[in-house]
Amino acid sequence: MRFTLLFLCFLSVAFRADKPAYRLYTPKLKTTTYAQLLRQATEADVVLFGELHNNPICHWLEFQLTKDLQAAKKGNLVLGAEMFETDNQTALTDYVQGRTTAKELATQARLWPNFDTDYKPITDFAREQHIPFIATNVPRRYARLVSRQGLTALDTITADAKRQLAPLPINVDLTLPGYKAMMEMMGGNEGHGAANPHSGQTDMMANFARAQATKDATMAYFILQNWKPGQTLLHFNGDYHSKNFEGIVWYLRQKQPDLKILTLSSVELSDIDKPATDNRNLANFVLAIPADMTKTY
């Protein structure tokens, strides 16, 4: 009888093991709560949610935060996203304002392949709740142009096209840690590229970073163009665009230093209860997700 009771107790403990889908941490990697995230997001001017594009927990939490901010801000919420390019703003606005169908949106805008599973729920919620939704990303053809030919290639595009980007000339500081690390990771060297702008591989790596910066600058510009005091603009972007308080954050600070910005950085960990020291100071909130979490694509 005693053995049976001990065995049942063991089974009870074993099968009640906690398997959380995520943990939230402060910049110093102290555990925190969703309630704290929501409270601080409600008080922020701009919230940059740095997501992992194929991670379902990121998309679920984005949706929850959108719904809760809408309830808290009582009509003073604006959405923005890297996933929509600025020349698709009319198509996005028409859909959110109920003038077109989902099928028409799909034909009129360049939707990401995972739109239906990952971003449509938020877009549909914006439509239901009449929340403005801003397309912030540079049209991809201009990012490709910079990646291939450098920033000066933007001088050759039309006046209408230039209105779809941050105002030219775009200031890019390749010594910022994020851009510098990108070039080093890809085998480039900013010093060599600066010394010889036609230096083949190194120049290509520098132009790749400049294209990334063009995206960051454009997203920051359209965030500021569409935000008003008293509002919270919740922006969805890839984690790299805002982690370490760089990328979009850096460009926002150049134009409006006093803006209240809150950032969230997403990381996948083998043990979400044991974040590593290199996860410190990534953002105001660090979203830790199990590395074996299923993917949306």
Sequence and secondary structure as in RCSB ss.txt:
>XXXX:A:sequence
MRFTLLFLCFLSVAFRADKPAYRLYTPKLKTTTYAQLLRQATEADVVLFGELHNNPICHWLEFQLTKDLQAAKKG
NLVLGAEMFETDNQTALTDYVQGRTTAKELATQARLWPNFDTDYKPITDFAREQHIPFIATNVPRRYARLVSRQG
LTALDTITADAKRQLAPLPINVDLTLPGYKAMMEMMGGNEGHGAANPHSGQTDMMANFARAQATKDATMAYFILQ
NWKPGQTLLHFNGDYHSKNFEGIVWYLRQKQPDLKILTLSSVELSDIDKPATDNRNLANFVLAIPADMTKTY
>XXXX:A:secstr
 HHHHHHHHHHHHHHT    S EEE TT  EE HHHHHHHHHH SEEEEEE TT HHHHHHHHHHHHHHHHHHTT
 EEEEEEEEEGGGHHHHHHHHTTSS HHHHHHHS   TTIIIIIHHHHHHHHHHT  EEEEE  HHHHHHHHHH 
GGGGGGS HHHHTTSS SS    TTSHHHHHHHHHTT  HHHHHH TT THHHHHHHHHHHHHHHHHHHHHHHHH
H  TT EEEEEEEGGGTGGG THHHHHHHH TT  EEEEEEEEES TTS  GGGTTSSSEEEEEETT     
